[in-house]
Amino acid sequence: MEYLRIALTVLFIIDCIALSVIILMQEGKSQGLGSLSGMSETYWGKNKGRSMEGTLVKVTRILGVLFFVLALVLNLKF
């Protein structure tokens, strides 16, 4: 059982580092003057899910859920 706890702890640490890096890679949500002139409604604004930014958001969600689940599992007393 101790080997499982060590493996989950290592996975948790890797997840924490990856989550930090992915969050830092994302662009800020403020678009400056581009939001005033409607730049957010361009082709790239509508297809954000297929872009690099959309991929980073999806990966952030997955890593966030994994972080939450691993934190709960590691706090169990087994």
Backbone as CSV, one residue per row, in Angstrom:
resi,resn,N_x,N_y,N_z,CA_x,CA_y,CA_z,C_x,C_y,C_z
1,MET,0.810,-1.190,0.000,0.000,0.000,0.000,0.860,1.264,0.000
2,GLU,2.023,1.159,0.619,2.907,2.313,0.680,3.431,2.689,-0.707
3,TYR,3.639,1.700,-1.576,4.114,1.971,-2.933,3.070,2.739,-3.739
4,LEU,1.815,2.423,-3.520,0.732,3.135,-4.195,0.688,4.596,-3.748
5,ARG,0.863,4.819,-2.465,0.857,6.189,-1.945,2.034,6.985,-2.508
6,ILE,3.206,6.372,-2.622,4.371,7.056,-3.183,4.139,7.371,-4.653
7,ALA,3.578,6.416,-5.396,3.300,6.637,-6.813,2.281,7.761,-7.007
8,LEU,1.240,7.794,-6.170,0.240,8.852,-6.272,0.820,10.210,-5.891
9,THR,1.730,10.225,-4.923,2.374,11.473,-4.526,3.254,12.012,-5.650
10,VAL,4.000,11.132,-6.299,4.835,11.549,-7.430,3.953,12.073,-8.560
11,LEU,2.847,11.400,-8.850,1.907,11.848,-9.878,1.301,13.203,-9.502
12,PHE,1.024,13.393,-8.222,0.473,14.655,-7.733,1.470,15.800,-7.933
13,ILE,2.732,15.552,-7.647,3.768,16.580,-7.818,3.935,16.927,-9.295
14,ILE,3.948,15.920,-10.156,4.042,16.163,-11.603,2.844,16.965,-12.086
15,ASP,1.651,16.627,-11.574,0.440,17.345,-11.950,0.520,18.804,-11.501
16,CYS,1.024,19.055,-10.301,1.155,20.423,-9.804,2.088,21.249,-10.677
17,ILE,3.212,20.673,-11.051,4.177,21.386,-11.896,3.585,21.643,-13.279
18,ALA,2.947,20.630,-13.870,2.351,20.785,-15.195,1.234,21.819,-15.172
19,LEU,0.413,21.809,-14.132,-0.677,22.772,-14.014,-0.131,24.191,-13.909
20,SER,0.932,24.380,-13.163,1.550,25.703,-13.039,2.091,26.196,-14.374
21,VAL,2.755,25.318,-15.103,3.333,25.696,-16.394,2.240,26.027,-17.404
22,ILE,1.199,25.206,-17.461,0.115,25.432,-18.417,-0.609,26.742,-18.119
23,ILE,-0.833,27.041,-16.855,-1.506,28.295,-16.500,-0.648,29.496,-16.882
24,LEU,0.659,29.397,-16.676,1.538,30.505,-17.035,1.667,30.690,-18.547
25,MET,1.416,29.646,-19.318,1.494,29.742,-20.776,0.277,30.438,-21.382
26,GLN,-0.817,30.506,-20.659,-2.041,31.093,-21.202,-1.941,32.608,-21.266
27,GLU,-2.651,33.167,-22.246,-2.695,34.614,-22.385,-3.703,35.188,-21.405
28,GLY,-3.560,36.456,-21.111,-4.506,37.136,-20.237,-5.859,37.296,-20.918
29,LYS,-6.907,37.424,-20.126,-8.248,37.553,-20.686,-8.558,38.979,-21.125
30,SER,-7.811,39.961,-20.645,-8.057,41.337,-21.081,-7.456,41.512,-22.470
31,GLN,-8.262,42.041,-23.370,-7.820,42.167,-24.750,-7.461,43.597,-25.116
32,GLY,-7.453,44.487,-24.162,-7.070,45.864,-24.422,-8.057,46.569,-25.342
33,LEU,-7.544,47.353,-26.265,-8.407,48.110,-27.168,-9.061,47.231,-28.228
34,GLY,-8.564,46.032,-28.431,-9.167,45.130,-29.416,-10.581,44.744,-29.056
35,SER,-10.908,44.712,-27.782,-12.256,44.350,-27.368,-13.251,45.462,-27.646
36,LEU,-12.769,46.704,-27.724,-13.665,47.827,-27.998,-14.115,47.851,-29.454
37,SER,-13.250,47.459,-30.353,-13.584,47.537,-31.772,-14.163,46.242,-32.320
38,GLY,-14.397,45.253,-31.482,-15.001,44.016,-31.957,-14.016,42.988,-32.463
39,MET,-12.765,43.116,-32.097,-11.753,42.173,-32.576,-11.983,40.772,-32.032
40,SER,-12.716,40.656,-30.929,-12.937,39.332,-30.344,-13.911,38.505,-31.175
41,GLU,-14.637,39.133,-32.089,-15.601,38.422,-32.922,-15.016,38.031,-34.280
42,THR,-13.727,38.042,-34.406,-13.106,37.641,-35.662,-13.071,36.127,-35.778
43,TYR,-12.496,35.641,-36.841,-12.392,34.198,-37.075,-11.672,33.514,-35.922
44,TRP,-10.589,34.092,-35.441,-9.814,33.455,-34.373,-10.565,33.478,-33.051
45,GLY,-11.402,34.494,-32.829,-12.191,34.548,-31.604,-13.270,33.473,-31.580
46,LYS,-13.868,33.195,-32.740,-14.940,32.199,-32.806,-14.397,30.770,-32.772
47,ASN,-13.215,30.549,-33.303,-12.625,29.206,-33.368,-11.553,29.016,-32.312
48,LYS,-11.761,29.568,-31.152,-10.764,29.502,-30.096,-10.549,28.080,-29.589
49,GLY,-11.573,27.225,-29.691,-11.444,25.851,-29.230,-10.455,25.042,-30.035
50,ARG,-10.211,25.458,-31.257,-9.277,24.723,-32.122,-7.880,25.324,-32.108
51,SER,-7.702,26.418,-31.413,-6.409,27.084,-31.395,-5.557,26.585,-30.229
52,MET,-4.378,27.130,-30.134,-3.464,26.790,-29.034,-4.070,27.197,-27.694
53,GLU,-4.713,28.358,-27.670,-5.319,28.845,-26.423,-6.457,27.922,-25.976
54,GLY,-7.258,27.449,-26.919,-8.339,26.527,-26.578,-7.812,25.208,-26.044
55,THR,-6.723,24.740,-26.618,-6.105,23.501,-26.151,-5.561,23.674,-24.735
56,LEU,-4.957,24.820,-24.471,-4.434,25.078,-23.123,-5.554,25.123,-22.088
57,VAL,-6.710,25.659,-22.468,-7.845,25.710,-21.546,-8.345,24.301,-21.242
58,LYS,-8.425,23.458,-22.271,-8.880,22.077,-22.063,-7.909,21.296,-21.179
59,VAL,-6.618,21.467,-21.427,-5.606,20.764,-20.629,-5.636,21.263,-19.185
60,THR,-5.881,22.558,-18.994,-5.978,23.116,-17.647,-7.141,22.491,-16.890
61,ARG,-8.269,22.327,-17.558,-9.427,21.701,-16.910,-9.127,20.263,-16.502
62,ILE,-8.494,19.511,-17.391,-8.174,18.109,-17.099,-7.196,18.013,-15.931
63,LEU,-6.142,18.839,-15.964,-5.159,18.810,-14.887,-5.750,19.302,-13.568
64,GLY,-6.689,20.241,-13.645,-7.353,20.720,-12.427,-8.195,19.639,-11.775
65,VAL,-8.934,18.888,-12.590,-9.743,17.785,-12.055,-8.838,16.710,-11.477
66,LEU,-7.754,16.386,-12.185,-6.800,15.391,-11.689,-6.176,15.852,-10.371
67,PHE,-5.851,17.140,-10.266,-5.309,17.701,-9.029,-6.291,17.513,-7.877
68,PHE,-7.554,17.824,-8.118,-8.577,17.724,-7.081,-8.765,16.268,-6.636
69,VAL,-8.839,15.351,-7.597,-9.045,13.936,-7.275,-7.846,13.372,-6.516
70,LEU,-6.643,13.683,-6.984,-5.449,13.182,-6.296,-5.330,13.761,-4.886
71,ALA,-5.700,15.027,-4.715,-5.653,15.627,-3.384,-6.622,14.915,-2.443
72,LEU,-7.805,14.578,-2.933,-8.775,13.860,-2.101,-8.293,12.448,-1.769
73,VAL,-7.756,11.750,-2.749,-7.303,10.377,-2.546,-6.108,10.327,-1.588
74,LEU,-5.198,11.292,-1.728,-4.025,11.284,-0.857,-4.356,11.650,0.583
75,ASN,-5.487,12.298,0.811,-5.890,12.650,2.173,-6.662,11.523,2.864
76,LEU,-7.010,10.485,2.129,-7.687,9.346,2.756,-6.705,8.572,3.607
77,LYS,-7.182,8.015,4.676,-6.332,7.188,5.555,-6.537,5.717,5.191
78,PHE,-5.576,5.182,4.453,-5.663,3.759,4.118,-4.374,3.060,4.415
